[in-house]
Amino acid sequence: MDTRDAFKLNRRDLFKLGGGAIAAAAGLSTSAPTPASAGQAMPGPCADGGPLYIEAFPASPRILEPFKDELPVPLPLQPTNPNTWVKPVNWSGGSYWDRPSPSCQDSDFGSHQIWTSQLSLPDPIYYRIQLKLAEHRFTTSKVRAIKKDGTPVTAADAALGYPIVGDQSLPGSTIYGFNGTFPGPMIRASYGQPCSVRFENLLGENPLGLDRNDFGSPEWGFLTHLHNAHTACESDGNPNYRPTGYRPEQWCDNLYLNYPAGNDPAEKQSFFWFHDHFMHHTGANVYKGMVGLFPIYDPVMDYGNENDTRNRSNLRLPGVPSFAGLPSGATIPKIDYDIPLAFYDCCFDDGVTPHRDAHNGCGESHPEWWGKTFFRHLPNHGFVGDVFTTNCVAYPVLRVKRRKYRLRLLGASIARIYDFMFMTSSDGPQVATDPNPAKRQGQYRIRDGEQCLTFTQVANDGGLLPFPIVRNSVEIWPAKRREIIVDFSKYIDGSPTAKDEVIWLVNTKQMTNGRKPTEPLMQEVDPTTGLPTGRFVPDPDFEPGFCVPMLKIIIDSDDMVPDNSRIPTSLRPLAVINSKKLKTLPTREFTLQRGGTLGGEDEWLINGEGFHPNHNLAFPTTGVPEVWTVRNGGGGWVHPMHLHFEEHRIITRNGVPTGLDPKHPDDNGREDVIALEPGEEVVLYRNFRTFSGPYVAHCHNLAHEDHNMMFGFQVLPG
């Protein structure tokens, strides 16, 4: 029997069986599982009658030489000719295989809802991406084994179970990666030019004999969501349309029309990313590597060529097309001075921390996984790591010219919120040595930092803002994107930068768990009931002056380089919303709540319900706008709430009209993720155009989504 067959029952069915029946139904032993061997599927949920999970985190090995590795800047993936594609050699003969076409969307004979010709668009260009097992190394630095209190592991500690003493290279971590890389390939797209991306599941193959560890979809499945493109449901990668995902030896052709909602230029966006959306394992699969980047350009206003000064419509944001360093015959150029930065936090196994959650582990430790990524499906506080990475490298270096850059910031973390500033420092990074692990997150600190740059925000997750905003700092929540223009030729006081001078991109937002950013006072919780008492007490984990260096930026020359870019006074005007008609539109309300009383993993609810495929809480009609109220039901949690299908416009936040809340100055643009502080309420306007079918909305704290803070909605034909 293929080891995948043991996991065909879904998670909810397993919990209904209960106790030893879980193990019997899955064909598993009721004793503690042994460590997964190379190529073997992970063990199933523990059936010993103990707790659902142990919320314990390892002390990651300390990276001894941070800021030595160069920041990897993704190159654009090049299109391919589907006539040259052949079925992967190891696939069985039973897998359906065909060329992309309007009537051929996936290996289950699905079809596309709308093809390019129906919208008078050109034929798509084609990409091919394979999901593969691979290894990823987060640093080339030596690392030091440390204990929970941050002190080095000694020979005496080895008797306590610590498997490593001293310093060594960090081992590679097993990933499930798009084309076997983390982050995966970057697709550089353009409005008006559709693309079709074939995603093939090769996760059943393990030619390197890699240990899969104990997280990731047990079915080795994937479901790719282009976040948040205006896309038909069959290509949206959402579990309301396809709850089973795509298993090994299955494939799909996701058609990205690169067509704005309603064909309205005001609806064009600028920075997507694609990631896994497999039901109940989105967080695990994203954490395990299923992340890719998708900047999309507007050929009228913002097409990545600041040097075209003849076109008066060109905003001339920083960016110069270049084929340097690309394969011979490349047709999609890279854009110099336009750099995506994906932020992701993780932790590495210390070999002594117990593994236990609803999907695997019975409290055993895994010394053989020392230094490899550690993950838990925690439905309580959520998941944050103690190592911070940029483009999946821990503490990298970026060398810049003395000119303006466009930086595209993406929160690819499971739960962490960042607040970024640019600083100078005389002393540079200092090791965080506090015995409290919460006060060592990030491993390094800038103690003497001074802000040295302001920057200009030009876009958020919904695309270009109506007008630019000058900022000192910017928050990045999970899945949110913000684009900024930074001038590296001069400092905040107007003095010029010089060769070899260093600027630090730092995170000043402490977040010790997935609940919310850490503050001096914390809400007291009754240990008996688990409910807030209404009193506030000092938070022992709060660290004054928290400041973690994320990226070392080095000025690489005294010389200025050509810079034809500019910062326009206006960007993309917003379509006018007729306020008089708002009261006539359909309205819906959604409340995000904690739901631990339901048992199992239904820990997070919307309107009192956990997510069930094909059970929809809303039925909007194509072409009919609606007004939605989304509220955070309290409990001291933050929720980055993501709505699929179309972007929204915020009308009010806590009763205050858009643009008047200083904490959310870019509410005046379009968004696809609502940053909901504890107890907040947002009223928003959204439309439903071009397509019909099933979609989802969910919290993008992926521990919340995977434990059912998601609802389905069905767009009905107009």
Residue pairs with C-beta under 8 A, 6 or more apart in sequence:
1 27
3 40
3 41
4 41
4 204
4 218
4 219
4 220
4 247
4 248
5 27
6 26
6 27
6 28
6 41
6 44
7 26
7 41
7 44
7 218
7 219
8 219
9 17
9 25
9 26
10 279
10 280
11 280
11 358
11 359
11 601
12 600
14 22
14 25
14 26
14 44
14 45
15 22
15 358
15 599
15 600
15 601
17 25
19 47
19 49
20 30
20 47
22 28
22 44
22 45
22 47
23 29
23 30
23 44
23 47
24 30
26 44
28 43
28 44
28 47
30 47
30 48
32 46
32 48
32 362
32 363
32 364
33 43
33 44
33 46
33 360
33 361
33 362
33 364
34 43
35 211
35 364
35 366
35 368
35 369
36 42
36 43
36 211
36 212
36 213
36 214
37 211
38 206
38 209
38 210
38 211
39 206
39 209
39 210
39 212
40 212
41 212
41 218
41 220
42 212
42 213
42 214
42 215
42 216
42 218
42 359
42 360
43 214
43 360
43 361
44 218
44 359
44 360
45 358
45 359
45 360
46 356
46 360
46 361
46 362
46 363
48 362
50 356
50 362
50 363
51 356
52 357
52 358
52 379
52 600
52 601
53 356
53 357
53 358
53 376
53 377
53 378
53 379
53 380
54 354
54 355
54 356
54 357
54 363
54 376
55 376
55 378
55 380
55 381
56 353
56 354
57 347
57 353
57 374
57 376
57 386
57 437
58 347
58 348
58 349
58 350
58 351
58 352
58 353
58 374
59 146
59 147
59 148
59 150
59 350
59 386
59 437
59 440
60 346
60 347
60 348
60 350
60 385
60 386
60 387
60 443
61 143
61 144
61 145
61 146
61 164
61 170
61 348
61 350
61 370
61 371
62 143
62 144
62 146
62 150
62 431
62 443
63 139
63 141
63 143
63 170
63 387
63 394
63 395
63 443
64 141
64 142
64 143
64 144
64 167
65 141
65 142
66 139
66 141
66 394
66 395
66 429
66 443
66 444
66 549
67 395
67 396
67 397
67 429
67 549
67 552
68 140
68 141
68 397
69 139
69 140
69 141
69 393
69 394
69 395
69 396
69 397
70 396
70 397
70 398
70 399
71 390
71 391
71 393
71 396
71 397
71 398
71 551
72 391
72 392
72 393
72 396
73 339
73 340
73 391
74 183
74 185
74 186
74 293
74 340
74 391
75 186
75 325
75 326
75 334
76 186
76 187
76 188
76 326
76 330
76 332
76 333
76 334
77 127
77 129
77 185
77 186
77 187
77 188
77 332
78 326
78 327
78 330
78 331
78 332
79 125
79 126
79 127
79 195
79 331
79 332
80 126
80 127
80 128
81 126
82 99
82 100
82 126
82 128
82 198
83 99
85 99
85 128
85 198
87 95
87 97
88 130
88 200
88 202
88 205
90 202
90 205
91 97
91 249
92 249
95 107
95 249
95 250
95 251
96 107
96 108
96 109
97 107
97 251
98 104
100 124
100 126
100 196
100 198
100 253
102 111
102 112
102 115
103 111
103 112
104 110
104 111
104 253
105 111
105 112
105 234
105 235
105 252
105 253
105 255
106 234
106 246
106 250
106 251
106 252
106 253
107 246
107 249
107 250
107 251
107 252
108 250
110 234
110 252
111 234
112 232
112 234
112 235
112 253
112 255
113 232
113 233
113 234
113 691
113 692
113 693
114 232
114 257
114 690
114 691
115 255
116 122
116 123
116 124
116 194
116 255
116 257
117 123
119 257
119 259
119 263
121 192
121 193
121 194
121 257
121 259
122 192
122 193
122 194
123 194
124 193
124 194
124 195
124 196
124 255
125 193
125 194
125 195
125 196
126 195
126 196
126 197
126 198
127 187
127 195
127 196
127 197
127 198
128 197
128 198
128 200
129 178
129 179
129 184
129 185
129 197
129 198
129 199
129 200
129 292
130 178
130 179
130 180
130 199
130 200
130 202
131 176
131 177
131 178
131 199
131 200
131 201
131 202
131 203
131 222
131 290
132 176
132 177
132 179
132 180
132 202
132 203
132 205
133 174
133 175
133 176
133 180
133 202
133 203
133 205
133 206
133 208
133 210
133 212
134 174
134 175
134 177
134 180
134 181
134 182
134 208
134 210
134 289
135 172
135 173
135 174
135 175
135 208
135 210
136 172
136 173
136 175
136 177
136 181
136 182
136 289
136 392
137 170
137 171
137 172
137 173
138 170
138 173
138 346
138 387
138 389
138 392
138 393
138 394
139 170
139 393
139 394
139 395
140 169
141 170
141 394
142 167
142 168
142 169
143 167
143 168
143 169
143 170
143 371
144 152
144 166
144 167
145 152
145 153
145 162
145 164
145 165
145 166
145 167
145 168
145 350
145 370
146 152
146 153
146 350
147 153
147 157
147 162
147 350
148 437
149 435
149 437
150 432
150 433
150 434
150 435
150 437
150 440
151 435
152 166
153 162
153 164
153 165
153 166
154 165
155 165
157 165
158 165
160 352
161 351
161 352
161 365
161 367
162 350
162 351
162 352
163 351
163 352
163 367
163 368
163 370
164 351
164 370
164 371
170 348
170 371
171 370
171 371
171 372
172 372
173 348
173 372
173 373
174 210
174 211
174 212
174 213
174 288
174 372
174 373
175 182
175 288
175 289
176 203
176 216
176 220
176 222
176 285
176 288
176 289
176 290
177 184
177 289
177 290
178 184
178 185
178 199
178 274
178 289
178 290
178 291
178 292
179 185
182 289
182 291
182 392
183 289
183 291
183 292
183 293
183 342
183 391
183 392
183 412
184 274
184 289
184 290
184 291
184 292
184 293
185 292
186 292
186 293
186 294
186 295
186 340
187 195
187 197
187 274
187 292
187 293
187 294
188 294
188 295
188 296
188 297
188 332
188 333
188 334
188 335
189 195
189 256
189 258
189 272
189 294
189 295
189 296
189 297
190 258
190 296
190 297
190 298
190 299
190 303
191 258
191 259
191 260
191 268
191 296
191 297
191 298
191 299
192 258
192 259
192 299
193 258
194 255
194 256
194 257
194 258
194 259
195 256
195 258
196 253
196 254
196 255
196 256
197 224
197 253
197 254
197 256
198 251
198 252
198 253
199 222
199 224
199 246
199 251
199 252
199 253
199 254
200 251
201 220
201 221
201 222
201 246
201 247
201 248
201 249
201 250
201 251
202 248
203 220
203 221
203 222
203 248
204 220
204 248
204 249
205 248
206 212
211 368
211 369
211 372
213 366
213 369
213 372
213 373
214 355
214 359
214 360
214 361
214 366
215 284
215 287
215 288
215 359
215 360
215 375
215 376
215 377
216 281
216 284
216 285
216 288
217 245
217 276
217 278
217 281
217 284
217 285
218 281
218 359
219 245
219 247
219 278
220 247
220 248
221 244
221 245
221 246
221 247
221 248
221 278
221 281
222 245
222 246
222 276
222 278
222 285
222 290
223 237
223 238
223 239
223 242
223 245
223 246
223 276
223 277
223 278
223 279
224 237
224 252
224 254
224 274
224 275
224 276
224 277
224 290
225 236
225 237
225 238
225 274
225 275
225 276
225 277
225 644
226 235
226 236
226 237
226 254
226 256
226 272
226 273
226 274
226 294
227 272
227 273
227 274
227 275
227 479
227 642
227 672
228 272
228 461
228 642
228 643
228 644
228 645
228 647
228 672
228 673
229 236
229 256
229 258
229 269
229 272
229 294
230 257
230 259
230 260
230 261
230 267
230 645
230 646
230 689
230 690
230 691
231 254
231 255
231 256
231 257
231 645
231 691
232 255
232 257
232 690
232 691
232 693
233 240
233 241
233 691
233 692
233 693
233 694
233 695
233 715
234 241
234 242
234 693
235 252
235 253
235 254
235 255
235 256
236 644
236 645
236 695
237 254
237 274
237 276
237 277
238 277
238 644
238 694
238 695
238 696
239 245
239 277
239 278
239 279
239 611
239 613
239 696
239 710
240 613
240 614
240 616
240 694
240 695
240 696
240 712
240 713
241 693
241 694
241 695
243 279
243 613
245 278
245 279
246 252
258 296
259 690
260 266
260 267
260 268
260 269
261 267
261 646
261 647
261 687
261 689
261 690
262 687
262 689
262 690
264 575
265 298
265 300
265 301
265 572
266 572
266 573
266 574
266 575
267 463
267 575
267 646
267 647
267 670
268 296
268 298
268 301
268 463
268 464
268 572
269 296
269 462
269 463
269 647
269 670
270 295
270 296
270 297
270 298
270 302
270 408
270 459
270 463
270 464
270 483
271 294
271 295
271 296
271 340
271 408
271 410
271 459
271 461
271 463
271 481
271 483
272 293
272 294
272 295
272 296
273 291
273 292
273 293
273 294
273 342
273 410
273 412
273 481
274 291
274 292
274 293
274 294
275 282
275 286
275 290
275 291
275 292
275 412
276 282
276 285
276 286
276 290
278 285
279 611
279 613
280 601
280 706
280 707
281 377
281 706
282 702
282 705
282 706
283 375
283 377
283 383
283 414
283 702
283 703
283 705
283 706
284 375
284 377
284 706
286 412
286 414
286 702
287 346
287 373
287 375
287 383
287 414
287 702
288 373
288 375
291 342
291 344
291 392
291 412
293 340
293 342
293 410
295 335
295 338
295 340
295 408
297 303
297 304
300 313
301 313
301 314
301 315
301 464
301 572
302 314
302 315
302 317
302 464
303 314
304 319
304 320
304 321
304 335
304 338
305 314
305 319
305 320
305 321
306 314
306 316
306 317
306 318
306 319
306 320
306 337
306 563
306 564
306 565
306 566
307 320
307 564
308 314
308 316
309 316
309 564
315 464
315 566
315 568
315 571
316 564
316 565
316 566
316 568
317 338
317 406
317 458
317 485
317 565
317 566
317 567
317 568
318 337
318 338
318 403
318 404
318 405
318 406
318 485
318 563
318 565
319 335
319 336
319 337
319 338
319 406
319 565
320 335
320 336
320 337
321 333
321 334
321 335
321 336
322 333
322 334
322 335
322 336
323 330
323 333
323 334
324 334
325 334
326 333
326 334
337 401
337 403
337 404
337 405
337 406
337 565
338 405
338 406
338 408
339 398
339 405
339 406
339 407
339 408
340 391
340 407
340 408
340 410
341 390
341 391
341 407
341 408
341 409
341 410
341 551
342 390
342 391
342 392
342 410
342 412
343 388
343 389
343 390
343 409
343 410
343 411
343 412
343 413
343 416
343 418
343 476
343 550
344 388
344 389
344 392
344 412
344 413
345 384
345 385
345 386
345 387
345 388
345 389
345 413
345 414
345 416
346 373
346 374
346 385
346 387
346 389
347 373
347 374
347 385
347 386
347 387
348 370
348 371
348 372
348 373
348 374
348 387
349 366
349 369
349 370
349 371
349 372
349 373
349 374
350 370
351 365
351 366
351 367
351 368
351 369
351 370
352 365
352 367
353 365
353 374
354 361
354 363
354 364
354 365
355 361
355 363
355 364
355 365
355 366
355 376
356 362
356 363
356 364
356 376
357 376
357 377
357 378
358 377
358 379
358 600
358 601
359 377
375 383
376 383
377 601
377 703
377 706
377 707
378 514
378 703
379 596
379 601
379 603
379 604
379 703
379 707
380 603
381 513
381 514
381 515
382 414
382 415
382 513
382 514
382 515
382 701
382 703
382 704
383 414
383 415
383 514
383 702
383 703
384 413
384 414
384 415
384 416
384 441
384 511
384 512
384 513
384 514
385 413
385 416
385 441
386 437
386 440
386 441
386 442
386 443
387 394
387 442
387 443
388 394
388 395
388 442
388 443
388 507
388 548
388 550
389 395
389 396
390 396
390 505
390 550
390 551
395 429
395 443
395 444
395 549
395 550
395 551
395 552
396 551
396 552
397 551
397 552
397 553
397 554
398 551
398 552
398 553
398 554
399 553
399 554
399 555
399 556
400 488
400 553
400 554
400 555
400 556
401 488
401 556
401 557
401 560
401 561
402 488
402 489
402 496
402 497
402 555
402 557
402 558
402 559
402 560
402 561
403 487
403 488
403 489
403 560
403 561
403 562
403 563
403 565
404 485
404 486
404 487
404 488
404 489
404 563
404 565
404 567
405 485
405 486
405 488
406 458
406 483
406 484
406 485
406 565
407 483
407 484
407 485
407 486
408 459
408 481
408 483
409 420
409 474
409 476
409 481
409 482
409 483
409 484
410 476
410 480
410 481
411 417
411 418
411 476
411 477
411 478
411 479
411 480
411 481
411 640
412 478
412 479
413 478
414 478
414 514
414 701
414 702
414 703
415 478
415 511
415 513
415 514
415 701
415 702
415 703
416 478
416 511
416 514
417 475
417 476
417 477
417 478
417 509
417 511
417 516
417 517
417 638
418 475
418 476
418 507
418 509
418 550
419 473
419 474
419 475
419 476
419 507
419 508
419 509
420 473
420 474
420 475
420 476
420 505
420 506
420 507
420 508
420 550
421 449
421 451
421 472
421 473
421 505
421 506
421 508
422 451
422 452
422 453
422 455
422 486
422 503
422 504
422 505
422 506
422 553
423 446
423 449
423 450
423 451
423 452
423 503
423 504
423 506
423 547
424 449
424 450
424 452
424 491
424 501
424 502
424 503
424 504
425 446
425 447
425 448
425 449
425 450
425 502
425 504
425 549
426 448
427 446
427 447
427 448
428 446
428 502
429 444
429 445
429 446
429 549
430 444
430 445
430 446
430 447
431 443
431 444
431 445
432 439
432 440
432 441
432 442
432 443
432 444
432 445
433 440
434 440
434 543
436 540
436 541
438 512
438 518
438 541
438 543
439 541
439 543
441 510
441 511
441 512
441 548
442 507
442 548
443 548
444 548
444 549
445 546
445 547
445 548
445 549
446 504
446 506
446 547
446 548
446 549
447 545
447 547
449 504
449 506
449 547
451 472
451 492
452 491
452 492
452 503
453 486
453 487
453 488
453 491
453 492
453 503
454 470
454 471
454 472
454 492
455 470
455 471
455 474
455 484
455 485
455 486
455 487
456 468
456 469
456 470
456 471
456 484
456 485
456 567
457 465
457 468
457 469
457 470
457 471
457 474
457 482
457 483
457 484
457 666
458 464
458 465
458 468
458 483
458 484
458 485
458 567
458 571
459 465
459 481
459 482
459 483
459 571
459 669
460 480
460 481
460 482
460 483
460 666
460 669
460 670
460 671
461 479
461 480
461 481
461 482
461 647
461 671
461 672
461 673
462 647
462 648
462 669
462 670
462 671
462 672
463 572
463 647
463 669
463 670
464 571
464 572
464 669
465 571
465 572
465 666
465 668
465 669
466 570
466 571
466 572
466 573
466 574
466 668
466 669
467 569
467 570
467 571
468 485
468 567
468 568
468 569
468 571
469 665
469 666
471 484
471 665
473 508
474 482
474 484
475 509
475 675
476 482
477 638
477 640
477 673
477 675
477 700
478 640
478 673
478 700
478 701
478 702
479 640
479 642
479 673
479 700
480 640
480 673
480 675
482 666
485 565
485 567
488 497
488 503
488 553
488 555
489 496
489 497
489 560
489 563
490 496
490 497
491 497
497 503
497 555
498 555
498 558
499 555
499 556
499 557
499 558
500 554
500 555
500 556
501 554
501 555
502 552
502 553
502 554
502 555
503 553
503 555
504 549
504 550
504 551
504 552
504 553
505 549
505 550
505 551
505 553
506 547
506 548
506 549
506 550
507 547
507 548
507 550
508 546
508 547
508 548
509 517
509 546
510 517
510 518
510 542
510 543
510 546
511 517
511 518
512 518
512 541
514 701
514 703
514 704
515 636
515 637
515 638
516 636
516 637
516 638
516 677
516 678
517 638
518 539
518 541
518 542
518 543
518 546
519 539
519 542
520 538
520 539
520 542
520 544
521 536
521 537
521 538
521 539
522 536
522 537
522 538
522 539
522 542
523 532
523 533
523 534
523 535
523 536
523 636
524 532
524 533
524 534
524 535
524 536
524 537
525 531
525 532
525 533
526 532
526 533
530 596
532 635
532 636
574 649
574 668
574 669
574 670
577 649
577 651
577 685
582 627
582 651
582 685
585 624
585 625
585 626
585 627
585 685
586 620
586 624
586 626
586 627
587 626
587 627
587 628
587 629
588 617
588 618
588 626
588 627
588 628
588 629
589 607
589 628
589 629
589 630
589 631
590 606
590 607
590 617
590 628
590 629
590 630
590 631
590 697
590 711
591 606
591 607
591 608
591 631
591 633
592 604
592 605
592 606
592 630
592 631
592 632
592 633
592 639
592 641
592 676
592 699
592 709
593 604
593 605
593 606
593 607
593 608
593 633
593 635
594 603
594 604
594 605
594 633
594 635
594 637
595 602
595 603
595 604
595 605
595 608
595 610
595 708
596 603
598 605
598 610
601 706
601 707
601 708
602 610
602 707
602 708
603 704
603 707
603 708
604 610
604 699
604 704
604 705
604 707
604 708
604 709
605 708
605 709
606 617
606 697
606 709
606 710
606 711
607 617
607 711
609 615
609 617
609 711
610 707
610 708
610 709
611 696
611 698
611 708
611 709
611 710
611 711
611 712
612 712
613 712
614 694
614 712
615 712
616 694
616 711
616 712
616 713
616 714
617 711
617 712
617 713
618 711
618 713
618 714
619 713
619 714
619 715
619 716
620 626
620 688
620 713
620 715
620 716
621 688
621 715
621 716
621 717
621 718
622 688
622 689
622 690
622 691
622 692
622 715
622 716
622 717
622 718
623 687
623 688
623 689
623 718
624 687
624 688
624 718
625 685
625 686
625 687
625 688
626 685
626 686
626 687
626 688
627 651
627 683
627 684
627 685
628 643
628 648
628 683
628 684
628 686
629 681
629 682
629 683
629 684
630 641
630 674
630 676
630 681
630 682
630 684
631 676
631 680
631 681
631 682
632 638
632 639
632 676
632 677
632 678
632 679
632 680
632 681
634 678
634 679
635 678
636 678
637 678
638 675
638 676
638 677
638 678
638 701
639 674
639 676
639 699
639 701
639 704
639 709
640 673
640 674
640 675
640 676
640 699
640 700
640 701
641 673
641 674
641 676
641 697
641 698
641 699
641 700
642 672
642 673
642 674
642 697
642 698
642 699
642 700
643 672
643 674
643 686
643 697
644 672
644 695
644 696
644 697
645 688
645 691
645 695
645 715
646 686
646 687
646 688
646 689
647 670
647 671
647 672
647 686
648 670
648 671
648 672
648 674
648 684
648 685
648 686
649 658
649 670
649 671
649 684
649 685
649 686
650 658
650 667
650 668
650 671
650 674
650 682
650 683
650 684
651 657
651 658
651 683
651 684
651 685
652 658
652 682
652 683
653 661
653 664
653 667
653 680
653 681
653 682
653 683
654 661
654 680
654 681
654 682
655 681
658 667
658 668
659 665
659 667
659 668
661 667
663 677
664 675
673 700
674 682
674 684
676 682
688 715
691 715
692 715
692 716
692 717
693 714
693 715
694 712
694 713
694 714
694 715
695 712
695 713
695 714
695 715
696 710
696 711
696 712
696 713
697 710
697 711
697 713
698 704
698 705
698 709
698 710
698 711
699 705
699 709
699 710
701 709
